[in-house]
Amino acid sequence: MGFHWVIVRARFENADEFLWPGQLCNLRITLRTEDNVVSIPRNATQAGQVGSFVYVIEKGVARVQQVSIGRTQDGRDVVTEGLKGGESIVVEGALGLINGARVEPRPSTAKRAS
């Protein structure tokens, strides 16, 4: 996701005269807010021949889990299919893994889908 420049003009109360007429400012606009979405760090998502996937850790074993990504925002992928949330996923070192590989999560790098 990139930044887009938009020109905005606004009128609002300025009783304490903190702002000057015609003053410029930076503005961040939230276009939408979605509840109950699953998002994962962008670097956890891998690209394969049949689409995107992540490695989910189950009982010390890395398993391939196909996922559908709706969009990427602020360094996170929004997962529309494939994860329910709360799963432990591989974020670092996934390129050296194969399906069924035994893994030992490290607390500093173990991430959960949220």
N, C-alpha and C positions, 0 to 999 in steps of 0.2 A: 504494500500500500504506500502510495506516495502522498506528498502534500500538494494541495491545490490552492492557488491564490484566488480569493474572492474579495470583492469590495463590498463592505457592509456599512450602512449608515444607521445609527441608532439614536434615539432620544430617551433620556431618563433623567430622574431627579438628580440634582447635584447641589443639595442644600449647603454642604460644607465647602463648596467651591474648590474641591480637590482637583477637579479636571478643568482644563481650559477648552474653550470652544475651538473646534477643528483639530484637536489633539489626536494623534494616531496611536494605535495600540495593537498588540497581538491578541488574537481571539482564537479559542479552540471551540469548535462546534461538535456536539454529539448528535449524529444524525439518527442513530437508533441505539437502543439498549435491548439486549436479549437475555432472558433469564434461562437458567438451567441448560447452558451449553457446555459441551466438553471441549476443552482446549488443551493443547500440548505444546511444549517448546518446539519451534520450527526444526531444530536439528535432530529431533527424535524421528521425524518422518523420513522414510526411505522411499525411493522410486524403484519399482520392479517391472518386469515384463507385463504383469497383469494389473498394474496400478500401484497406488501408494500403500505402504504397510509400515507397521511399527513392530518392535519386539516387545512382547508382554512377558513379564517374569512371573512364572507360576511354579511354586515349590522349588526354586533355585534353577529352573530351566527356562531358557529364552524360547518363546514360541512366536512364530510369525502370525500377525493379525492384520488382515486386510482392513484398510480404512478408506473412507471417502472424506476428502477435505473440502469444506465449503468455501473458505477464504483464509487468508493469512493477515493478521493484524498485530502490530506491535511485537513482532518476533514470535508469535504463537499461531499455530494452525487450529482452526475451528473444525472439529471432527463432526461430520453429520451422520456417519454410519461406521460401526465397527467397534466402538468403545462405549461403555456405559458411564464411565467416570469412576475414579477410585483405583483403577488398575495401576500396578507398578510397571513402568516402561523403561526401556533402555534409552538414555539420552546421549551418552558418550561411549565410543568404542563399538558402535553397531556395525561398522564396516567389516570388522573382523569376526563377526558372528555368523553362525549357520543355524537353521531351525533345529531345535533340540539340544543346543549347546548348554552345558552347565555354566551358570554364572554366579558370582558372589557380589551382590549389591554393596556399594559403598554408600554410607549415609550422606556424604556431601554431594553425591551425584544421583542418588536414587530419587526419581521424580514420580509423582502420581498424576494421572490425568485428572483435570479439574473441570 
